[in-house]
Amino acid sequence: MKKFLSLSGIIALVMLLAYQCDHPAAKKLSAEKDERPQWLNHHDTVSYVGIETCMQCHSGIHQTFIQTGMGQSIGKADTLKSIAKIDGHQKLYDSYQDLYYQPFWRGNTLLLREYRLSADGDTTHNLVQPIDYVIGSGQHTNSHLWQENGYYFQAPFTWYAQEQKLDFPPGFEGGNNSRFNRQIGLECMACHNAMPTEFVKGSTHKFRRIPEGINCERCHGPGGAHVAKIMRGEITDTAKEADRSIVNPKRLSAQMQFEICQRCHLQGNAVLKEGKSFFDFKPGMELKEVMQVYLPRYEDSDNRFIMASHADRFKLSACYQANPETFTCTSCHNPHFSVKSTEVSNFNQTCIQCHSANKAQIMCSAPMHEREVKHNNCVQCHMPPSQATDIPHVTVHDHFIRKPQENGAPVSPEANRFLALLSINDPKPSARDKALAYLQQFERFGAKPLYLDSAARFLNQVPKTASEHLYLWTYYFFLSGDRESLYHFGAQYGLDHLLRELTELDYENKDAWTAYRLAEAYQFKGDHQSALKLFERSVELAPFIGDFKNKWAALLNAEGQSARAESLWKEVLQEEPYHRESLNNIAFLMLEQGRNTEAAQYLKLCLERYPDYLLAWQNEARRAMQSEDALALKRALEAIIRLDPQNVQAKEHYRKFFS
């Protein structure tokens, strides 16, 4: 947690600002580089204080803000927060994995049951997962999170408010159900929650603590300097001058206000600038100083949009383009009041400002009877409720303001030709930025070869002397599956150079991922000693990524260092008790050593959690044979044959023992 800016620090900073304003050279530099006012709460030492502190002086605003979608963005999973109509009878069925899901309440605790039925109706798999958080205001959806030891995951069910329907979350449908394993990392949490989340460096999805709901400091910046100033009795007459201890968005230009909104209402493929993290954006900054947001453009992109693309769509509007210095998000939306409690006349009044002759009545060319059908609501015609391409069962108002006849129904991305990834908030991305955008698009949004082709084109424009050259090319070869080229790329540096180079611990774990990817390539080429050193480095830099420790342990075990391997697997399971590969691998090690009773405990936990994990069933069959457990062997062989119908050995064993 950052500390308050001390009084001496504030004085020194004010003196520095005064010098910058008075010195002729500084004046010239300021005019050329940055004409924005300076805000004391941009300083790295200023802490976030939380909404409870803000409400001590701003209770009226607090009372209305906590009713907004932002204020309701996340909360504990209880009957007060949840809007889902769950009576214990609703069910979801995943036909691809043959799994049922049934949410239910036990008192004030929400749980999700996952189960499978045999042909004769017997329950062959049953798992009950407590749900810890509801994410989403409930205006459109309630999705659900669970956590274990600070590692956060999304659960496989969502309540869709508009249709009053239970269904799978976006991305879980169509055979893509990741069950309880979708990680909720810093990027997701940073938009759906307050700042700061207490994220654990060296992990991908571990938090010491998370707030509950977007709060004041997302739009005003950290409040530590402001609170310290007030506590000293220093009160600024804001009718005469700005209080520089905290950002008041009203004091910003229209474009800088827009930057605040598009931090989270410009969803897409976020590419962080080198050295930046999702913690670094503060109100009063340009978003491009921290990240670029890329969206795919198709031939029909005017008529397709994703849920949280309000900023992108709004910028396409002639209304915005004609008045970029006056027409902003807050022209229609008061961030302190819920949109659900805002009268339609408030939105119409914004339209009247430009589209009327007498500032009282809208000039509209539509026939009166058509206007009456829409209750004279401009939004219903010019920003109609439309289906986003990324979330089912949800309609949102398309923020591309235009004449009704220009509106078209969204078409699926597969139906039209992809043109390019476009940086929405920065018109001049570098080759590094564009290469990283295409790599992330391939990894996160669909493994299409054209994304890798484009990434390679831009990577070839990145100078070899660039600090991220090693990271970017390693990332590219790893995603392409070309371990041979990845090995030769790393070998040209030499192992000692790589180990000297890969030392930085950051929120993105870039050096850790580079070490891990290179380790896999060295292992592929049979250079196990170099691979072990690189796996070890990846774990040093990211000790809370279980996959890194698991791979290191597996190679150690293969090299005869079973005691150290076992210790590492136990470390992983101490952190993540349901880490699939570690559960199976430690059981395999114990079976090798004849420790069948201990192996049985790990396999039981693994198979209860992962009923379709073939490797674990194979280990269970081996354990059952060694222990002469006929019932367990029959069950294991049946599972192996179900998962791998071509497994001749399993079929032979089944015929031998059970036919």
C-alpha positions as semicolon CSV with decimal commas, in nm:
position;residue;x (nm);y (nm);z (nm)
1;M;0,000;0,000;0,000
2;K;0,140;0,342;-0,093
3;K;0,199;0,599;0,182
4;F;0,045;0,944;0,220
5;L;0,245;1,226;0,066
6;S;0,406;1,400;0,362
7;L;0,367;1,773;0,429
8;S;0,733;1,832;0,344
9;G;0,682;1,629;0,026
10;I;0,383;1,843;-0,073
11;I;0,577;2,165;-0,006
12;A;0,873;2,037;-0,208
13;L;0,646;1,938;-0,492
14;V;0,468;2,275;-0,490
15;M;0,805;2,453;-0,494
16;L;0,913;2,236;-0,785
17;L;0,594;2,322;-0,975
18;A;0,649;2,689;-0,901
19;Y;1,002;2,663;-1,040
20;Q;0,872;2,489;-1,348
21;C;0,625;2,769;-1,404
22;D;0,874;3,052;-1,343
23;H;1,189;2,932;-1,512
24;P;1,199;3,045;-1,880
25;A;1,336;2,713;-2,007
26;A;1,076;2,525;-1,808
27;K;0,801;2,747;-1,949
28;K;0,913;2,667;-2,302
29;L;0,935;2,295;-2,231
30;S;0,594;2,296;-2,064
31;A;0,434;2,473;-2,357
32;E;0,584;2,225;-2,599
33;K;0,521;1,906;-2,401
34;D;0,225;1,937;-2,170
35;E;-0,014;2,222;-2,107
36;R;-0,224;2,021;-1,862
37;P;-0,247;2,132;-1,500
38;Q;-0,050;1,929;-1,248
39;W;-0,235;1,723;-0,989
40;L;-0,065;1,640;-0,661
41;N;-0,238;1,302;-0,638
42;H;-0,056;1,182;-0,951
43;H;0,254;1,142;-0,737
44;D;0,352;0,778;-0,676
45;T;0,356;0,824;-0,298
46;V;-0,011;0,923;-0,274
47;S;-0,231;0,645;-0,137
48;Y;-0,584;0,536;-0,213
49;V;-0,808;0,588;0,091
50;G;-1,130;0,407;-0,004
51;I;-1,492;0,509;-0,039
52;E;-1,554;0,492;0,336
53;T;-1,314;0,782;0,385
54;C;-1,467;0,987;0,105
55;M;-1,818;0,947;0,243
56;Q;-1,721;1,122;0,568
57;C;-1,738;1,456;0,385
58;H;-1,940;1,365;0,075
59;S;-2,223;1,158;0,221
60;G;-2,490;1,291;-0,018
61;I;-2,295;1,196;-0,328
62;H;-2,203;0,866;-0,167
63;Q;-2,568;0,773;-0,113
64;T;-2,657;0,822;-0,479
65;F;-2,332;0,686;-0,622
66;I;-2,359;0,348;-0,451
67;Q;-2,686;0,293;-0,642
68;T;-2,513;0,332;-0,981
69;G;-2,386;0,049;-1,196
70;M;-2,031;0,140;-1,097
71;G;-2,114;0,144;-0,728
72;Q;-2,283;-0,196;-0,765
73;S;-2,010;-0,352;-0,982
74;I;-1,904;-0,625;-0,739
75;G;-2,006;-0,751;-0,399
76;K;-2,025;-1,052;-0,171
77;A;-2,245;-1,332;-0,305
78;D;-2,543;-1,305;-0,075
79;T;-2,916;-1,261;-0,119
80;L;-2,882;-0,884;-0,081
81;K;-2,640;-0,846;-0,372
82;S;-2,774;-1,114;-0,609
83;I;-3,064;-1,029;-0,840
84;A;-3,085;-1,384;-0,977
85;K;-3,412;-1,565;-0,926
86;I;-3,260;-1,889;-0,799
87;D;-3,494;-2,132;-0,628
88;G;-3,275;-2,441;-0,657
89;H;-3,457;-2,584;-0,959
90;Q;-3,291;-2,397;-1,247
91;K;-3,037;-2,606;-1,436
92;L;-2,787;-2,559;-1,715
93;Y;-2,669;-2,844;-1,934
94;D;-2,341;-2,853;-2,124
95;S;-2,400;-3,109;-2,399
96;Y;-2,034;-3,102;-2,504
97;Q;-1,903;-3,220;-2,166
98;D;-2,227;-3,385;-2,047
99;L;-2,235;-3,174;-1,731
100;Y;-2,526;-3,018;-1,543
101;Y;-2,506;-2,702;-1,332
102;Q;-2,752;-2,613;-1,058
103;P;-2,712;-2,299;-0,844
104;F;-2,883;-2,296;-0,506
105;W;-2,890;-2,109;-0,176
106;R;-2,799;-2,256;0,157
107;G;-2,916;-1,985;0,393
108;N;-2,735;-1,670;0,276
109;T;-2,462;-1,865;0,095
110;L;-2,473;-1,918;-0,282
111;L;-2,342;-2,250;-0,415
112;L;-2,313;-2,412;-0,755
113;R;-2,354;-2,786;-0,802
114;E;-2,188;-2,951;-1,102
115;Y;-2,296;-3,308;-1,173
116;R;-2,322;-3,581;-1,434
117;L;-2,581;-3,857;-1,475
118;S;-2,536;-4,205;-1,615
119;A;-2,771;-4,350;-1,875
120;D;-2,982;-4,502;-1,599
121;G;-2,995;-4,176;-1,402
122;D;-2,730;-4,244;-1,138
123;T;-2,506;-3,952;-1,035
124;T;-2,153;-4,031;-1,155
125;H;-1,997;-3,695;-1,068
126;N;-2,099;-3,443;-0,804
127;L;-1,910;-3,125;-0,710
128;V;-2,042;-2,836;-0,500
129;Q;-1,854;-2,506;-0,520
130;P;-1,926;-2,214;-0,284
131;I;-1,956;-1,880;-0,465
132;D;-1,784;-1,582;-0,303
133;Y;-1,866;-1,277;-0,518
134;V;-2,130;-1,151;-0,758
135;I;-1,982;-0,937;-1,033
136;G;-2,204;-0,704;-1,233
137;S;-2,457;-0,441;-1,128
138;G;-2,756;-0,653;-1,224
139;Q;-2,873;-0,408;-1,488
140;H;-2,758;-0,656;-1,752
141;T;-2,601;-0,953;-1,574
142;N;-2,483;-1,111;-1,255
143;S;-2,177;-1,330;-1,304
144;H;-2,003;-1,513;-1,022
145;L;-1,655;-1,556;-0,877
146;W;-1,504;-1,802;-0,635
147;Q;-1,168;-1,782;-0,468
148;E;-0,932;-2,013;-0,287
149;N;-0,641;-1,871;-0,088
150;G;-0,667;-1,542;-0,278
151;Y;-0,668;-1,700;-0,628
152;Y;-0,980;-1,580;-0,811
153;F;-1,180;-1,768;-1,075
154;Q;-1,507;-1,725;-1,263
155;A;-1,779;-1,983;-1,208
156;P;-1,968;-2,130;-1,507
157;F;-2,307;-1,960;-1,466
158;T;-2,452;-1,613;-1,525
159;W;-2,791;-1,460;-1,461
160;Y;-2,909;-1,247;-1,754
161;A;-3,133;-0,979;-1,610
162;Q;-3,314;-0,858;-1,921
163;E;-3,439;-1,203;-2,017
164;Q;-3,454;-1,327;-1,654
165;K;-3,252;-1,626;-1,771
166;L;-2,979;-1,851;-1,638
167;D;-2,712;-1,943;-1,892
168;F;-2,340;-1,988;-1,934
169;P;-2,113;-1,680;-1,917
170;P;-1,970;-1,537;-2,240
171;G;-1,690;-1,761;-2,361
172;F;-1,816;-2,073;-2,181
173;E;-2,062;-2,176;-2,451
174;G;-2,016;-2,383;-2,767
175;G;-1,781;-2,643;-2,620
176;N;-1,558;-2,388;-2,447
177;N;-1,675;-2,447;-2,091
178;S;-1,365;-2,405;-1,872
179;R;-1,572;-2,505;-1,567
180;F;-1,416;-2,354;-1,254
181;N;-1,079;-2,268;-1,408
182;R;-1,116;-1,929;-1,577
183;Q;-0,868;-1,705;-1,398
184;I;-0,967;-1,351;-1,299
185;G;-0,650;-1,148;-1,328
186;L;-0,551;-0,789;-1,276
187;E;-0,683;-0,665;-1,612
188;C;-1,034;-0,795;-1,540
189;M;-1,037;-0,680;-1,180
190;A;-0,895;-0,337;-1,263
191;C;-1,206;-0,235;-1,459
192;H;-1,475;-0,415;-1,262
193;N;-1,358;-0,297;-0,922
194;A;-1,212;-0,008;-0,726
195;M;-0,849;0,092;-0,714
196;P;-0,630;-0,042;-0,586
197;T;-0,682;-0,412;-0,574
198;E;-0,405;-0,566;-0,364
199;F;-0,259;-0,781;-0,640
200;V;0,026;-1,019;-0,558
201;K;0,326;-0,971;-0,786
202;G;0,460;-1,293;-0,929
203;S;0,110;-1,430;-0,988
204;T;-0,153;-1,410;-1,258
205;H;-0,469;-1,403;-1,045
206;K;-0,384;-1,386;-0,673
207;F;-0,502;-1,093;-0,459
208;R;-0,445;-1,021;-0,092
209;R;-0,767;-0,823;-0,082
210;I;-1,018;-0,681;-0,326
211;P;-1,255;-0,388;-0,273
212;E;-1,627;-0,429;-0,336
213;G;-1,738;-0,197;-0,612
214;I;-1,595;0,082;-0,822
215;N;-1,552;0,388;-0,603
216;C;-1,480;0,761;-0,602
217;E;-1,108;0,729;-0,668
218;R;-1,156;0,567;-1,010
219;C;-1,263;0,905;-1,147
220;H;-1,093;1,140;-0,898
221;G;-0,763;0,960;-0,843
222;P;-0,607;0,852;-0,513
223;G;-0,733;1,060;-0,222
224;G;-0,440;1,045;0,020
225;A;-0,303;1,392;-0,056
226;H;-0,650;1,546;-0,042
227;V;-0,733;1,389;0,294
228;A;-0,396;1,494;0,439
229;K;-0,456;1,850;0,318
230;I;-0,803;1,865;0,474
231;M;-0,673;1,717;0,799
232;R;-0,419;2,000;0,815
233;G;-0,705;2,246;0,790
234;E;-0,608;2,366;0,442
235;I;-0,936;2,436;0,265
236;T;-0,942;2,556;-0,096
237;D;-1,223;2,782;-0,215
238;T;-1,303;2,583;-0,528
239;A;-1,528;2,863;-0,653
240;K;-1,208;3,060;-0,711
241;E;-0,946;2,798;-0,791
242;A;-0,893;2,426;-0,836
243;D;-0,799;2,208;-0,544
244;R;-0,489;2,041;-0,690
245;S;-0,477;1,774;-0,421
246;I;-0,739;1,569;-0,606
247;V;-0,872;1,558;-0,962
248;N;-1,212;1,712;-1,020
249;P;-1,309;1,595;-1,371
250;K;-1,509;1,915;-1,420
251;R;-1,175;2,098;-1,423
252;L;-1,052;1,886;-1,714
253;S;-1,101;1,952;-2,081
254;A;-1,373;1,754;-2,257
255;Q;-1,114;1,521;-2,409
256;M;-0,945;1,459;-2,075
257;Q;-1,283;1,381;-1,920
258;F;-1,337;1,138;-2,203
259;E;-1,006;0,969;-2,118
260;I;-1,140;0,879;-1,773
261;C;-1,453;0,715;-1,913
262;Q;-1,278;0,523;-2,187
263;R;-1,039;0,365;-1,939
264;C;-1,313;0,105;-1,878
265;H;-1,575;0,183;-2,143
266;L;-1,332;0,112;-2,425
267;Q;-1,306;-0,263;-2,390
268;G;-1,088;-0,463;-2,622
269;N;-0,735;-0,589;-2,658
270;A;-0,540;-0,374;-2,410
271;V;-0,169;-0,340;-2,488
272;L;0,029;-0,187;-2,202
273;K;0,307;0,055;-2,283
274;E;0,650;-0,069;-2,193
275;G;0,706;-0,051;-1,817
276;K;0,341;0,027;-1,739
277;S;0,078;-0,172;-1,550
278;F;-0,299;-0,156;-1,510
279;F;-0,239;0,037;-1,187
280;D;-0,072;0,330;-1,362
281;F;-0,361;0,519;-1,520
282;K;-0,496;0,807;-1,311
283;P;-0,765;1,064;-1,396
284;G;-0,608;1,363;-1,562
285;M;-0,383;1,145;-1,779
286;E;-0,422;1,039;-2,139
287;L;-0,500;0,669;-2,159
288;K;-0,238;0,622;-2,431
289;E;0,031;0,710;-2,175
290;V;-0,043;0,373;-2,013
291;M;-0,206;0,154;-2,277
292;Q;-0,355;0,127;-2,620
293;V;-0,685;-0,049;-2,678
294;Y;-0,719;-0,241;-3,004
295;L;-1,039;-0,358;-3,168
296;P;-1,071;-0,574;-3,478
297;R;-1,220;-0,397;-3,777
298;Y;-1,434;-0,587;-4,025
299;E;-1,600;-0,477;-4,346
300;D;-1,924;-0,417;-4,157
301;S;-1,778;-0,272;-3,835
302;D;-2,032;0,011;-3,840
303;N;-2,296;-0,246;-3,748
304;R;-2,112;-0,462;-3,495
305;F;-1,992;-0,378;-3,149
306;I;-1,900;-0,539;-2,820
307;M;-2,064;-0,464;-2,488
308;A;-1,820;-0,216;-2,335
309;S;-1,727;-0,028;-2,652
310;H;-1,925;0,285;-2,571
311;A;-1,629;0,517;-2,625
312;D;-1,542;0,370;-2,964
313;R;-1,902;0,384;-3,086
314;F;-1,956;0,735;-2,950
315;K;-1,652;0,866;-3,140
316;L;-1,808;0,744;-3,466
317;S;-2,108;0,973;-3,413
318;A;-2,143;1,292;-3,616
319;C;-2,270;1,460;-3,297
320;Y;-1,939;1,393;-3,125
321;Q;-1,723;1,471;-3,426
322;A;-1,891;1,810;-3,465
323;N;-1,848;1,901;-3,097
324;P;-1,552;1,709;-2,950
325;E;-1,472;1,988;-2,704
326;T;-1,821;2,009;-2,556
327;F;-2,006;1,682;-2,618
328;T;-1,884;1,417;-2,375
329;C;-2,014;1,119;-2,177
330;T;-2,128;1,346;-1,896
331;S;-2,340;1,547;-2,137
332;C;-2,592;1,264;-2,089
333;H;-2,468;1,068;-1,788
334;N;-2,425;1,195;-1,435
335;P;-2,173;0,951;-1,288
336;H;-2,311;1,014;-0,938
337;F;-2,664;0,900;-1,027
338;S;-2,794;0,570;-1,157
339;V;-2,905;0,570;-1,519
340;K;-3,211;0,373;-1,405
341;S;-3,331;0,671;-1,199
342;T;-3,257;0,930;-1,467
343;E;-3,561;1,068;-1,650
344;V;-3,580;1,030;-2,028
345;S;-3,629;1,406;-2,050
346;N;-3,275;1,453;-1,916
347;F;-3,133;1,267;-2,217
348;N;-3,366;1,445;-2,459
349;Q;-3,257;1,779;-2,317
350;T;-2,903;1,710;-2,435
351;C;-3,034;1,655;-2,788
352;I;-3,239;1,973;-2,769
353;Q;-2,924;2,179;-2,716
354;C;-2,834;2,132;-3,082
355;H;-3,140;1,989;-3,255
356;S;-3,398;2,255;-3,187
357;A;-3,491;2,600;-3,303
358;N;-3,604;2,741;-2,968
359;K;-3,412;2,526;-2,712
360;A;-3,742;2,376;-2,599
361;Q;-3,866;2,134;-2,864
362;I;-3,670;1,884;-3,067
363;M;-3,665;1,930;-3,442
364;C;-3,737;1,580;-3,573
365;S;-3,820;1,482;-3,930
366;A;-4,002;1,162;-3,829
367;P;-4,385;1,164;-3,861
368;M;-4,563;1,247;-3,538
369;H;-4,722;0,901;-3,507
370;E;-4,378;0,737;-3,521
371;R;-4,246;0,973;-3,257
372;E;-4,543;0,902;-3,032
373;V;-4,480;0,526;-3,059
374;K;-4,132;0,596;-2,923
375;H;-4,272;0,838;-2,660
376;N;-4,067;1,118;-2,818
377;N;-3,755;0,947;-2,688
378;C;-3,459;1,037;-2,909
379;V;-3,250;0,748;-2,776
380;Q;-3,498;0,482;-2,889
381;C;-3,455;0,581;-3,254
382;H;-3,104;0,717;-3,272
383;M;-2,931;0,488;-3,018
384;P;-3,152;0,180;-3,038
385;P;-3,116;-0,118;-2,804
386;S;-2,895;-0,362;-2,992
387;Q;-2,732;-0,700;-2,938
388;A;-2,361;-0,684;-2,858
389;T;-2,149;-0,945;-3,037
390;D;-1,971;-1,071;-2,726
391;I;-2,247;-1,124;-2,468
392;P;-2,567;-1,325;-2,523
393;H;-2,913;-1,231;-2,393
394;V;-2,812;-0,865;-2,349
395;T;-2,914;-0,557;-2,543
396;V;-2,746;-0,222;-2,486
397;H;-2,795;0,118;-2,640
398;D;-2,559;0,153;-2,934
399;H;-2,365;0,474;-2,865
400;F;-2,309;0,531;-3,237
401;I;-2,566;0,812;-3,270
402;R;-2,713;0,822;-3,622
403;K;-3,030;0,826;-3,827
404;P;-3,250;0,518;-3,780
405;Q;-3,229;0,403;-4,138
406;E;-2,853;0,379;-4,105
407;N;-2,875;0,128;-3,822
408;G;-2,819;-0,234;-3,912
409;A;-2,835;-0,558;-3,722
410;P;-2,498;-0,689;-3,604
411;V;-2,354;-0,967;-3,814
412;S;-2,136;-1,245;-3,672
413;P;-1,760;-1,185;-3,712
414;E;-1,727;-1,501;-3,921
415;A;-1,957;-1,359;-4,187
416;N;-1,730;-1,074;-4,291
417;R;-1,370;-1,017;-4,386
418;F;-1,128;-0,909;-4,115
419;L;-0,943;-0,590;-4,208
420;A;-0,703;-0,506;-3,925
421;L;-0,659;-0,438;-3,555
422;L;-0,707;-0,069;-3,492
423;S;-0,567;0,123;-3,196
424;I;-0,872;0,321;-3,088
425;N;-0,710;0,563;-2,847
426;D;-0,369;0,620;-3,007
427;P;-0,340;0,697;-3,378
428;K;0,037;0,638;-3,385
429;P;0,120;0,300;-3,231
430;S;0,476;0,176;-3,267
431;A;0,578;-0,148;-3,436
432;R;0,630;-0,297;-3,088
433;D;0,277;-0,203;-2,986
434;K;0,117;-0,346;-3,300
435;A;0,319;-0,668;-3,281
436;L;0,211;-0,720;-2,920
437;A;-0,150;-0,644;-3,010
438;Y;-0,156;-0,921;-3,271
439;L;0,018;-1,168;-3,039
440;Q;-0,238;-1,102;-2,765
441;Q;-0,523;-1,121;-3,016
442;F;-0,402;-1,467;-3,120
443;E;-0,364;-1,593;-2,763
444;R;-0,680;-1,444;-2,610
445;F;-0,938;-1,397;-2,884
446;G;-0,885;-1,672;-3,140
447;A;-0,580;-1,857;-3,273
448;K;-0,605;-1,737;-3,632
449;P;-0,283;-1,770;-3,839
450;L;-0,329;-1,425;-3,990
451;Y;-0,276;-1,272;-3,644
452;L;0,065;-1,439;-3,616
453;D;0,151;-1,338;-3,973
454;S;0,078;-0,975;-3,889
455;A;0,270;-1,000;-3,562
456;A;0,578;-1,128;-3,746
457;R;0,558;-0,842;-3,995
458;F;0,566;-0,582;-3,718
459;L;0,821;-0,775;-3,510
460;N;1,066;-0,747;-3,798
461;Q;1,039;-0,369;-3,761
462;V;1,135;-0,375;-3,391
463;P;1,507;-0,297;-3,350
464;K;1,716;-0,581;-3,209
465;T;1,847;-0,338;-2,951
466;A;1,496;-0,277;-2,813
467;S;1,460;-0,384;-2,451
468;E;1,160;-0,608;-2,524
469;H;1,307;-0,771;-2,835
470;L;1,377;-1,095;-2,647
471;Y;1,032;-1,103;-2,485
472;L;0,841;-1,035;-2,808
473;W;1,015;-1,292;-3,026
474;T;1,004;-1,557;-2,754
475;Y;0,630;-1,491;-2,719
476;Y;0,586;-1,522;-3,097
477;F;0,775;-1,852;-3,136
478;F;0,597;-2,000;-2,834
479;L;0,251;-1,913;-2,967
480;S;0,340;-2,046;-3,310
481;G;0,434;-2,381;-3,153
482;D;0,776;-2,365;-3,316
483;R;0,998;-2,496;-3,033
484;E;1,288;-2,552;-3,273
485;S;1,307;-2,185;-3,373
486;L;1,244;-2,078;-3,015
487;Y;1,542;-2,286;-2,900
488;H;1,774;-2,145;-3,167
489;F;1,655;-1,792;-3,092
490;G;1,743;-1,835;-2,724
491;A;2,069;-2,017;-2,798
492;Q;2,204;-1,722;-2,992
493;Y;2,210;-1,525;-2,667
494;G;2,370;-1,797;-2,457
495;L;2,235;-1,929;-2,127
496;D;2,449;-1,706;-1,905
497;H;2,335;-1,395;-2,092
498;L;1,971;-1,502;-2,066
499;L;1,999;-1,554;-1,691
500;R;2,160;-1,210;-1,651
501;E;1,892;-1,053;-1,870
502;L;1,585;-1,214;-1,711
503;T;1,573;-1,056;-1,366
504;E;1,278;-0,814;-1,354
505;L;0,976;-0,874;-1,133
506;D;0,676;-0,682;-1,270
507;Y;0,297;-0,708;-1,279
508;E;0,301;-0,869;-1,624
509;N;0,565;-1,133;-1,533
510;K;0,733;-1,071;-1,869
511;D;1,080;-1,198;-1,776
512;A;0,926;-1,494;-1,594
513;W;0,722;-1,591;-1,900
514;T;1,027;-1,553;-2,124
515;A;1,231;-1,782;-1,898
516;Y;0,950;-2,037;-1,888
517;R;0,898;-2,039;-2,264
518;L;1,270;-2,076;-2,331
519;A;1,291;-2,355;-2,072
520;E;1,028;-2,553;-2,263
521;A;1,229;-2,509;-2,583
522;Y;1,553;-2,624;-2,417
523;Q;1,370;-2,924;-2,272
524;F;1,232;-3,002;-2,618
525;K;1,589;-3,006;-2,754
526;G;1,708;-3,234;-2,473
527;D;1,923;-2,973;-2,295
528;H;1,771;-3,049;-1,957
529;Q;2,033;-2,877;-1,744
530;S;1,976;-2,543;-1,918
531;A;1,601;-2,600;-1,904
532;L;1,619;-2,660;-1,528
533;K;1,801;-2,330;-1,475
534;L;1,547;-2,141;-1,684
535;F;1,252;-2,306;-1,510
536;E;1,411;-2,213;-1,178
537;R;1,446;-1,852;-1,292
538;S;1,081;-1,840;-1,399
539;V;0,979;-1,956;-1,050
540;E;1,209;-1,704;-0,880
541;L;1,040;-1,425;-1,074
542;A;0,684;-1,560;-1,051
543;P;0,660;-1,786;-0,746
544;F;0,278;-1,782;-0,748
545;I;0,227;-1,922;-1,097
546;G;0,168;-2,289;-1,028
547;D;0,230;-2,399;-1,387
548;F;0,592;-2,281;-1,367
549;K;0,667;-2,479;-1,050
550;N;0,486;-2,785;-1,184
551;K;0,694;-2,794;-1,503
552;W;1,016;-2,740;-1,309
553;A;0,920;-3,019;-1,065
554;A;0,830;-3,259;-1,348
555;L;1,171;-3,213;-1,509
556;L;1,349;-3,246;-1,174
557;N;1,166;-3,573;-1,115
558;A;1,263;-3,699;-1,459
559;E;1,625;-3,614;-1,375
560;G;1,614;-3,818;-1,056
561;Q;1,560;-3,534;-0,809
562;S;1,233;-3,669;-0,677
563;A;1,259;-3,524;-0,325
564;R;1,296;-3,171;-0,456
565;A;1,018;-3,230;-0,710
566;E;0,781;-3,352;-0,439
567;S;0,860;-3,047;-0,228
568;L;0,778;-2,815;-0,519
569;W;0,448;-2,989;-0,595
570;K;0,349;-2,959;-0,231
571;E;0,430;-2,586;-0,247
572;V;0,198;-2,549;-0,545
573;L;-0,083;-2,736;-0,371
574;Q;-0,035;-2,535;-0,054
575;E;-0,116;-2,228;-0,265
576;E;-0,360;-2,381;-0,512
577;P;-0,515;-2,699;-0,368
578;Y;-0,691;-2,779;-0,698
579;H;-0,394;-2,736;-0,933
580;R;-0,472;-3,020;-1,169
581;E;-0,129;-3,119;-1,303
582;S;0,040;-3,096;-0,964
583;L;-0,221;-3,324;-0,806
584;N;-0,169;-3,583;-1,076
585;N;0,210;-3,555;-1,092
586;I;0,270;-3,590;-0,720
587;A;0,044;-3,897;-0,724
588;F;0,250;-4,040;-1,012
589;L;0,571;-3,984;-0,813
590;M;0,424;-4,162;-0,511
591;L;0,307;-4,456;-0,721
592;E;0,661;-4,485;-0,856
593;Q;0,782;-4,509;-0,496
594;G;0,513;-4,758;-0,389
595;R;0,335;-4,503;-0,168
596;N;-0,009;-4,606;-0,287
597;T;-0,207;-4,482;0,014
598;E;-0,068;-4,129;-0,020
599;A;-0,114;-4,136;-0,399
600;A;-0,478;-4,237;-0,350
601;Q;-0,549;-3,918;-0,154
602;Y;-0,416;-3,692;-0,428
603;L;-0,588;-3,885;-0,705
604;K;-0,919;-3,877;-0,521
605;L;-0,904;-3,498;-0,493
606;C;-0,790;-3,464;-0,855
607;L;-1,066;-3,683;-1,001
608;E;-1,339;-3,532;-0,786
609;R;-1,241;-3,195;-0,929
610;Y;-1,151;-3,306;-1,283
611;P;-1,367;-3,607;-1,378
612;D;-1,245;-3,607;-1,740
613;Y;-0,869;-3,589;-1,676
614;L;-0,740;-3,891;-1,869
615;L;-0,388;-3,896;-1,719
616;A;-0,528;-3,904;-1,367
617;W;-0,759;-4,194;-1,453
618;Q;-0,461;-4,382;-1,597
619;N;-0,272;-4,328;-1,272
620;E;-0,580;-4,436;-1,078
621;A;-0,599;-4,758;-1,282
622;R;-0,235;-4,826;-1,204
623;R;-0,293;-4,758;-0,834
624;A;-0,600;-4,984;-0,827
625;M;-0,409;-5,269;-0,991
626;Q;-0,119;-5,236;-0,748
627;S;-0,362;-5,224;-0,454
628;E;-0,580;-5,506;-0,596
629;D;-0,884;-5,277;-0,570
630;A;-1,118;-5,436;-0,827
631;L;-1,402;-5,187;-0,789
632;A;-1,170;-4,886;-0,834
633;L;-0,998;-5,053;-1,130
634;K;-1,330;-5,120;-1,305
635;R;-1,436;-4,758;-1,258
636;A;-1,098;-4,628;-1,381
637;L;-1,092;-4,849;-1,691
638;E;-1,448;-4,749;-1,782
639;A;-1,349;-4,383;-1,754
640;I;-1,038;-4,434;-1,968
641;I;-1,241;-4,609;-2,240
642;R;-1,503;-4,332;-2,228
643;L;-1,237;-4,062;-2,269
644;D;-1,013;-4,256;-2,510
645;P;-1,223;-4,511;-2,705
646;Q;-0,917;-4,621;-2,908
647;N;-0,719;-4,723;-2,599
648;V;-0,649;-5,088;-2,678
649;Q;-0,466;-5,161;-2,353
650;A;-0,755;-5,036;-2,136
651;K;-1,001;-5,247;-2,337
652;E;-0,785;-5,557;-2,301
653;H;-0,756;-5,508;-1,925
654;Y;-1,131;-5,460;-1,898
655;R;-1,202;-5,781;-2,093
656;K;-0,945;-5,971;-1,891
657;F;-1,077;-5,872;-1,548
658;F;-1,444;-5,787;-1,593
659;S;-1,589;-5,968;-1,899
